[in-house]
Amino acid sequence: KGKKGTFSELTGSMSRAAGRKINRIISFSKKKPPLPGETNTFSHLDDNPRCGYLNVLVNQCWKERWCCVRNGTLYLHKDRGDVHTHVSALALNGVDVLPGLGPKHPFAFRIMRASTEVAALE
């Protein structure tokens, strides 16, 4: 057996989970649209880059919500599977988006309307 150097560690085999994740990323662009008659309830959500989970600041507590932007409105849903009923909706016309809520939340941003915070998201 030869010595393991840094190069062999880089070229060695990867874990099964990492391989599946890479395959999923590669095959993401190869997804086929559903055939006529097939019903896939999440197909329109998987391909929509304007949907995803965000943490929303509600009553000084962060809650994870499924968020979608459609027709200039931000819809907040309790869960991805419950897209027909929304917890709240926020019209995005005339709002300002400002970054930051401090060093503890570097990826957070605030939605402001007329100098009043309407929502804080992360």
C-alpha positions as CSV (number, residue, x, y, z in Angstrom):
1,K,0.0,0.0,0.0
2,G,1.2,3.4,-0.9
3,K,1.1,6.5,1.3
4,K,-2.1,8.6,1.2
5,G,-1.2,12.1,0.2
6,T,-3.3,15.1,-0.1
7,F,-3.9,14.5,-3.9
8,S,-5.2,11.0,-3.2
9,E,-7.6,12.4,-0.6
10,L,-9.0,14.8,-3.2
11,T,-9.4,12.2,-5.9
12,G,-10.8,9.5,-3.5
13,S,-14.3,8.2,-3.5
14,M,-17.1,10.4,-2.2
15,S,-19.8,9.4,0.2
16,R,-23.0,7.9,-1.2
17,A,-25.1,10.9,0.1
18,A,-22.8,13.4,-1.6
19,G,-23.0,11.4,-4.9
20,R,-26.8,11.5,-4.7
21,K,-26.8,15.2,-4.1
22,I,-24.5,15.9,-7.0
23,N,-26.7,13.7,-9.3
24,R,-29.8,15.6,-8.1
25,I,-28.2,18.9,-9.0
26,I,-27.1,17.7,-12.4
27,S,-30.4,16.1,-13.2
28,F,-32.3,19.2,-12.0
29,S,-31.9,20.8,-15.4
30,K,-33.0,17.7,-17.2
31,K,-36.4,17.4,-15.6
32,K,-39.1,16.6,-18.1
33,P,-42.5,18.3,-18.1
34,P,-45.4,16.0,-17.0
35,L,-47.2,14.2,-19.7
36,P,-50.8,15.2,-20.5
37,G,-53.0,13.6,-17.9
38,E,-50.3,13.3,-15.3
39,T,-50.9,15.3,-12.2
40,N,-47.8,16.5,-10.3
41,T,-48.9,19.0,-7.7
42,F,-45.5,20.5,-7.1
43,S,-44.1,20.6,-10.7
44,H,-44.9,24.3,-11.1
45,L,-43.3,25.1,-7.7
46,D,-40.1,23.1,-8.4
47,D,-39.4,25.1,-11.5
48,N,-40.3,28.5,-10.1
49,P,-37.3,30.4,-8.9
50,R,-39.6,32.8,-7.0
51,C,-40.7,30.2,-4.4
52,G,-38.8,28.9,-1.4
53,Y,-38.6,28.6,2.3
54,L,-37.7,31.8,4.2
55,N,-37.6,32.6,7.9
56,V,-40.1,35.3,8.7
57,L,-40.0,37.5,11.9
58,V,-43.4,37.2,13.5
59,N,-43.9,38.7,17.0
60,Q,-40.2,38.7,17.7
61,C,-40.0,35.0,16.8
62,W,-38.6,33.5,13.5
63,K,-41.0,31.1,11.8
64,E,-40.2,29.2,8.6
65,R,-42.7,29.8,5.9
66,W,-43.0,28.8,2.2
67,C,-42.9,32.0,0.3
68,C,-43.9,32.7,-3.3
69,V,-43.9,35.9,-5.4
70,R,-46.7,36.0,-7.9
71,N,-48.1,39.0,-9.8
72,G,-46.2,41.5,-7.7
73,T,-47.4,40.0,-4.3
74,L,-45.4,38.0,-1.8
75,Y,-47.5,35.1,-0.4
76,L,-46.5,33.4,2.8
77,H,-47.8,29.9,3.4
78,K,-47.4,27.7,6.5
79,D,-46.1,24.8,4.4
80,R,-45.1,24.0,0.8
81,G,-48.0,21.5,0.5
82,D,-50.6,24.0,1.5
83,V,-50.2,26.5,-1.4
84,H,-53.9,27.2,-1.9
85,T,-54.3,29.0,1.4
86,H,-51.9,31.6,2.5
87,V,-51.1,33.0,6.0
88,S,-50.6,36.5,4.7
89,A,-50.0,38.4,1.4
90,L,-47.9,41.5,0.9
91,A,-48.2,43.7,-2.2
92,L,-44.7,44.6,-3.3
93,N,-45.6,47.7,-5.3
94,G,-44.0,50.8,-3.8
95,V,-41.9,49.0,-1.1
96,D,-38.2,49.3,-0.4
97,V,-36.0,46.4,0.5
98,L,-33.2,47.1,3.0
99,P,-30.5,44.7,4.0
100,G,-29.6,43.5,7.5
101,L,-30.9,43.1,11.0
102,G,-27.5,43.1,12.7
103,P,-24.6,40.6,12.9
104,K,-26.7,37.8,14.3
105,H,-28.7,37.7,11.0
106,P,-26.4,38.6,8.2
107,F,-28.7,37.3,5.5
108,A,-31.9,39.0,6.7
109,F,-33.6,41.9,4.9
110,R,-36.5,44.2,5.7
111,I,-39.4,45.2,3.5
112,M,-40.3,48.8,4.2
113,R,-43.3,50.9,3.0
114,A,-43.3,54.6,3.8
115,S,-40.5,54.2,6.3
116,T,-42.4,51.5,8.2
117,E,-41.2,48.0,8.4
118,V,-43.8,45.7,6.8
119,A,-41.8,42.4,7.1
120,A,-38.4,41.0,8.1
121,L,-37.2,37.9,6.2
122,E,-34.1,35.7,6.3
